[in-house]
Amino acid sequence: MIGKGTACIICLMVLCATGWSAAGMSADNPDKYYDSVIPEKLLYIPVLFATGKPDSVRLTLFWKISPAAVQFVRNDSLFEGRYEFTVELRSLKNDLVFREIRRNSIAIRDFRDSEDAAFLDQEPLEAAVQPGSYRFFFEFFDLETRKPVSINRELIIPDFYKPGLSCSRILFTQSPVATGKIASGPPAPVYPPVVSTEDSSTTACFVLNSTNPGEPVRLKVVLLDQSRNVLFEDSILTVQNAPAVLHAFPIQGRLRFGHYRLRIEANQGTLLCSSEESIYVRWGNLPADLPDIQSAVESLVYIMPRDGFAQIRSLTQEGQKKALEEFWKQHDPEPKTARNELEEEFYRRVVFANQHYSQSSGQLGWKTDRGRIVILFGQPADVERRESALNRNTRYEIWSYPHLRRSFVFEDRFGSGDFRLLSEETR
């Protein structure tokens, strides 16, 4: 059996040799700032700003695509992936309000880059629409496989000029932006809303609309942690000198690794409005979906020598950060590149294990037997599921890795979903 003392070099070799892709992000979570059409491969975000005309709102659709979303074919000395997407906005009576169809392509020199998780920003779409409720249709179509993926959902365009105060959604950006009149278009957003602990240039901005320009407005900015504890709070008194004003709030300093909520509240006399969004701070190459720094360190138990693991556990958080950086620097397969593909792959597997194998008892998926095997060897080529002939509650999973000539048998003795490693076979 594979024990906790598995040699680091064995795991690193398997990580390098095994192809694997992480599970995607849900498009149905209302707390997500972005939507995912194809998990982790195609992201879009609709941004709504007032246009300066009471009966019109500017809808800007930002979107980005990963090379992993398309099928690449050789074209002379390059590999080319071609795709098409359609955006439609219809009234609830199905009247067409807006439609645009675009065809684009991605060209790469090395076919291995087709599995690159890096996103490419594409030119945004813009349309002026009236406030109201609409059906939003977005279809992505790979021209090689001819397989479409689409969404169809309601999109509410707010009336920014209704009597009183109204706020747009908070937009996180790393583009230069300052409080004042609305520019010709919204700043390019950071989406997914993930920033690095090493970055201090992110700004939160939103548009405040008031039918009482010239009157003072008090703005309060509140930063919350995952448990909604207040970490920071500040307020300013300003004058709304136009019906619609873009307010920018630099996120000063370097936030610690973790998930946060940023809330902005506006108060003008008796009028109130607020907006709140999530922001995720990752540490170096670590994915934002890791719950805390402890998991980033503790999950190294499967690949670090025992003495090294014991030492890193005993360090302060700052010491652990330095030790992690040094460890992954020593195991960077391509030191000349900015990314450490091995580190990214390892933590993608940790996140995958947490998403798929976490227990109702609270045990994180990476700590389970199935999580440990998927971290060490990647996803199996085949999974066979069986039920016990003697006990209807007992289930088995047989994971096969033909390229490694290995298979693993897991047993869920009580039907609780807690699969334990029963045996390992090497052919």
KOLTORSE-587978 format. One record per residue (C-alpha): chain; x, y, z. Coordinates in steps of 0.5 Angstrom, whole numbers. Example, Ala and Ser with C-alpha at 12.3 -4.5 7.8 and 13.67 -1.06 7.14 Angstrom:
KOLTORSE-587978
c/u/v/w
A/25/-9/16 $
A/27/-2/14 $
//
This chain:
KOLTORSE-587978
c/u/v/w
A/0/0/0 $
A/2/7/-1 $
A/4/10/6 $
A/4/17/8 $
A/12/17/8 $
A/12/16/0 $
A/18/19/-3 $
A/17/26/-6 $
A/21/24/-12 $
A/16/19/-14 $
A/10/23/-13 $
A/14/29/-17 $
A/15/24/-23 $
A/8/22/-23 $
A/5/29/-23 $
A/10/30/-29 $
A/7/24/-33 $
A/0/24/-31 $
A/-5/29/-35 $
A/-10/32/-31 $
A/-15/37/-31 $
A/-19/40/-25 $
A/-26/41/-24 $
A/-30/47/-26 $
A/-33/53/-22 $
A/-41/53/-21 $
A/-45/58/-25 $
A/-50/57/-21 $
A/-47/60/-14 $
A/-50/67/-14 $
A/-44/69/-9 $
A/-40/68/-15 $
A/-38/75/-19 $
A/-37/71/-25 $
A/-41/66/-29 $
A/-37/60/-32 $
A/-40/57/-38 $
A/-35/52/-39 $
A/-32/50/-32 $
A/-25/54/-32 $
A/-25/55/-39 $
A/-30/60/-41 $
A/-32/66/-37 $
A/-36/72/-38 $
A/-39/78/-33 $
A/-44/83/-35 $
A/-43/90/-33 $
A/-48/95/-32 $
A/-47/102/-32 $
A/-51/108/-33 $
A/-51/112/-40 $
A/-52/119/-38 $
A/-59/118/-41 $
A/-65/116/-36 $
A/-68/111/-41 $
A/-62/107/-43 $
A/-57/103/-39 $
A/-50/101/-42 $
A/-49/93/-42 $
A/-42/91/-43 $
A/-40/84/-43 $
A/-33/82/-42 $
A/-31/75/-43 $
A/-25/71/-44 $
A/-23/64/-46 $
A/-18/58/-45 $
A/-14/55/-50 $
A/-17/48/-47 $
A/-24/50/-49 $
A/-23/49/-56 $
A/-20/43/-61 $
A/-14/45/-64 $
A/-12/42/-71 $
A/-5/43/-75 $
A/-5/49/-80 $
A/2/49/-83 $
A/7/51/-77 $
A/2/53/-72 $
A/-4/49/-69 $
A/-11/53/-69 $
A/-17/53/-65 $
A/-23/56/-68 $
A/-30/58/-65 $
A/-36/62/-65 $
A/-41/65/-60 $
A/-47/68/-60 $
A/-50/73/-55 $
A/-57/75/-55 $
A/-62/79/-51 $
A/-69/78/-51 $
A/-75/81/-48 $
A/-79/76/-43 $
A/-84/76/-49 $
A/-79/73/-53 $
A/-78/80/-58 $
A/-70/80/-60 $
A/-67/86/-57 $
A/-60/85/-58 $
A/-56/80/-62 $
A/-48/79/-64 $
A/-45/73/-67 $
A/-37/73/-67 $
A/-32/68/-70 $
A/-25/68/-67 $
A/-19/63/-67 $
A/-13/62/-62 $
A/-6/60/-66 $
A/-1/56/-62 $
A/6/54/-64 $
A/6/48/-59 $
A/0/43/-58 $
A/2/42/-51 $
A/0/50/-50 $
A/-7/47/-52 $
A/-8/45/-44 $
A/-5/51/-42 $
A/-10/54/-36 $
A/-8/61/-38 $
A/-14/65/-40 $
A/-14/70/-46 $
A/-18/76/-46 $
A/-23/78/-52 $
A/-26/84/-54 $
A/-32/86/-50 $
A/-39/87/-53 $
A/-43/93/-51 $
A/-50/95/-52 $
A/-55/100/-50 $
A/-61/97/-47 $
A/-67/100/-43 $
A/-68/98/-36 $
A/-73/91/-35 $
A/-72/84/-34 $
A/-69/80/-40 $
A/-67/73/-42 $
A/-60/73/-43 $
A/-57/67/-48 $
A/-50/66/-49 $
A/-48/60/-54 $
A/-41/58/-55 $
A/-39/53/-61 $
A/-33/50/-62 $
A/-32/49/-70 $
A/-28/43/-70 $
A/-32/39/-66 $
A/-39/42/-67 $
A/-41/41/-60 $
A/-45/47/-57 $
A/-45/49/-50 $
A/-50/55/-48 $
A/-54/58/-42 $
A/-61/61/-42 $
A/-62/65/-36 $
A/-66/72/-34 $
A/-62/78/-33 $
A/-65/84/-30 $
A/-63/91/-32 $
A/-64/96/-26 $
A/-66/103/-27 $
A/-61/107/-25 $
A/-65/113/-25 $
A/-71/112/-21 $
A/-72/116/-15 $
A/-67/116/-10 $
A/-60/112/-9 $
A/-58/106/-13 $
A/-51/102/-14 $
A/-48/98/-19 $
A/-45/92/-17 $
A/-38/93/-15 $
A/-32/92/-20 $
A/-25/90/-18 $
A/-20/92/-23 $
A/-13/93/-24 $
A/-14/99/-29 $
A/-12/106/-27 $
A/-19/109/-25 $
A/-21/115/-20 $
A/-27/117/-17 $
A/-31/122/-22 $
A/-35/122/-28 $
A/-36/116/-32 $
A/-31/114/-37 $
A/-33/112/-44 $
A/-33/105/-42 $
A/-32/101/-35 $
A/-25/99/-33 $
A/-23/92/-35 $
A/-25/88/-29 $
A/-21/82/-25 $
A/-25/76/-26 $
A/-25/71/-23 $
A/-24/76/-18 $
A/-18/73/-15 $
A/-12/77/-14 $
A/-5/75/-11 $
A/-2/77/-4 $
A/4/80/-8 $
A/-1/85/-11 $
A/-3/92/-8 $
A/-6/95/-14 $
A/-13/93/-14 $
A/-18/98/-14 $
A/-26/97/-12 $
A/-30/101/-16 $
A/-38/102/-17 $
A/-43/107/-20 $
A/-47/111/-15 $
A/-54/114/-18 $
A/-58/119/-15 $
A/-64/124/-17 $
A/-61/129/-11 $
A/-54/131/-14 $
A/-51/136/-10 $
A/-53/133/-3 $
A/-48/130/1 $
A/-47/123/1 $
A/-44/118/6 $
A/-40/112/4 $
A/-38/107/8 $
A/-33/101/6 $
A/-33/95/10 $
A/-29/89/9 $
A/-31/82/12 $
A/-28/75/13 $
A/-31/69/11 $
A/-35/69/18 $
A/-37/76/16 $
A/-33/79/22 $
A/-31/86/20 $
A/-24/86/19 $
A/-24/94/16 $
A/-29/99/16 $
A/-28/106/14 $
A/-33/112/11 $
A/-32/118/8 $
A/-37/124/7 $
A/-37/127/-1 $
A/-42/131/-5 $
A/-45/127/-11 $
A/-44/133/-16 $
A/-47/129/-22 $
A/-53/124/-23 $
A/-48/118/-24 $
A/-41/118/-21 $
A/-36/113/-21 $
A/-33/112/-14 $
A/-26/108/-13 $
A/-23/105/-7 $
A/-16/103/-7 $
A/-15/96/-3 $
A/-9/99/1 $
A/-4/94/3 $
A/-3/87/2 $
A/-9/82/4 $
A/-7/76/7 $
A/-9/69/4 $
A/-16/67/4 $
A/-24/69/2 $
A/-27/76/3 $
A/-33/80/2 $
A/-33/87/1 $
A/-39/92/2 $
A/-40/99/0 $
A/-46/103/3 $
A/-49/109/1 $
A/-53/114/5 $
A/-56/121/3 $
A/-61/123/8 $
A/-66/118/9 $
A/-64/114/2 $
A/-60/108/3 $
A/-57/103/-2 $
A/-51/98/-2 $
A/-47/93/-6 $
A/-43/87/-4 $
A/-38/82/-7 $
A/-33/77/-6 $
A/-26/77/-7 $
A/-21/72/-7 $
A/-14/73/-5 $
A/-9/67/-7 $
A/-2/66/-5 $
A/3/66/-10 $
A/1/60/-15 $
A/-4/57/-10 $
A/-11/57/-12 $
A/-16/61/-9 $
A/-21/55/-7 $
A/-16/53/-2 $
A/-19/54/5 $
A/-13/57/9 $
A/-6/57/9 $
A/-6/51/14 $
A/-9/46/8 $
A/-3/49/3 $
A/2/46/8 $
A/-1/40/11 $
A/-3/37/4 $
A/5/37/3 $
A/5/31/8 $
A/4/26/2 $
A/10/29/-2 $
A/15/32/3 $
A/20/27/7 $
A/18/27/14 $
A/23/31/17 $
A/22/37/12 $
A/15/36/13 $
A/15/36/21 $
A/20/43/20 $
A/15/47/16 $
A/9/45/21 $
A/13/48/26 $
A/14/55/23 $
A/10/61/24 $
A/6/63/18 $
A/11/68/15 $
A/16/62/16 $
A/12/57/12 $
A/11/62/7 $
A/18/62/6 $
A/19/55/6 $
A/14/53/1 $
A/17/58/-4 $
A/24/55/-3 $
A/21/48/-3 $
A/17/49/-10 $
A/23/53/-13 $
A/27/47/-12 $
A/22/43/-16 $
A/20/47/-21 $
A/20/43/-28 $
A/21/50/-32 $
A/25/55/-28 $
A/26/60/-33 $
A/18/61/-34 $
A/14/65/-29 $
A/10/59/-27 $
A/11/53/-23 $
A/7/48/-27 $
A/8/43/-22 $
A/6/47/-16 $
A/0/49/-20 $
A/-2/42/-22 $
A/-1/39/-14 $
A/-6/44/-11 $
A/-11/43/-17 $
A/-11/36/-15 $
A/-12/38/-7 $
A/-18/43/-9 $
A/-21/37/-14 $
A/-20/32/-8 $
A/-24/37/-3 $
A/-29/38/-8 $
A/-31/31/-9 $
A/-29/27/-3 $
A/-30/32/3 $
A/-34/28/8 $
A/-40/30/12 $
A/-37/30/18 $
A/-32/36/16 $
A/-26/32/14 $
A/-23/35/8 $
A/-23/31/1 $
A/-15/31/1 $
A/-15/28/8 $
A/-19/22/5 $
A/-16/15/2 $
A/-19/17/-5 $
A/-16/24/-4 $
A/-9/22/-3 $
A/-9/17/-9 $
A/-12/23/-14 $
A/-6/28/-11 $
A/-1/23/-12 $
A/-3/19/-18 $
A/-8/24/-22 $
A/-15/22/-24 $
A/-16/14/-26 $
A/-17/12/-33 $
A/-23/8/-31 $
A/-27/7/-25 $
A/-31/1/-24 $
A/-36/1/-18 $
A/-39/-5/-15 $
A/-44/-7/-9 $
A/-43/-13/-4 $
A/-47/-19/-5 $
A/-47/-20/2 $
A/-48/-13/5 $
A/-53/-8/1 $
A/-50/-2/4 $
A/-42/-4/2 $
A/-40/-1/-4 $
A/-33/-2/-8 $
A/-29/3/-13 $
A/-24/0/-17 $
A/-19/5/-20 $
A/-15/3/-26 $
A/-8/7/-28 $
A/-6/3/-34 $
A/0/7/-36 $
A/3/6/-29 $
A/0/-1/-29 $
A/-3/0/-22 $
A/-10/-1/-19 $
A/-13/1/-12 $
A/-19/-2/-9 $
A/-23/2/-4 $
A/-29/0/0 $
A/-35/4/3 $
A/-37/-1/8 $
A/-43/3/11 $
A/-45/6/5 $
A/-44/13/8 $
A/-39/15/2 $
A/-33/14/7 $
A/-29/10/2 $
A/-22/7/5 $
A/-17/4/1 $
A/-17/-4/1 $
A/-12/-6/-3 $
A/-7/-4/-8 $
A/-5/-8/-14 $
A/2/-7/-19 $
A/2/-11/-25 $
//
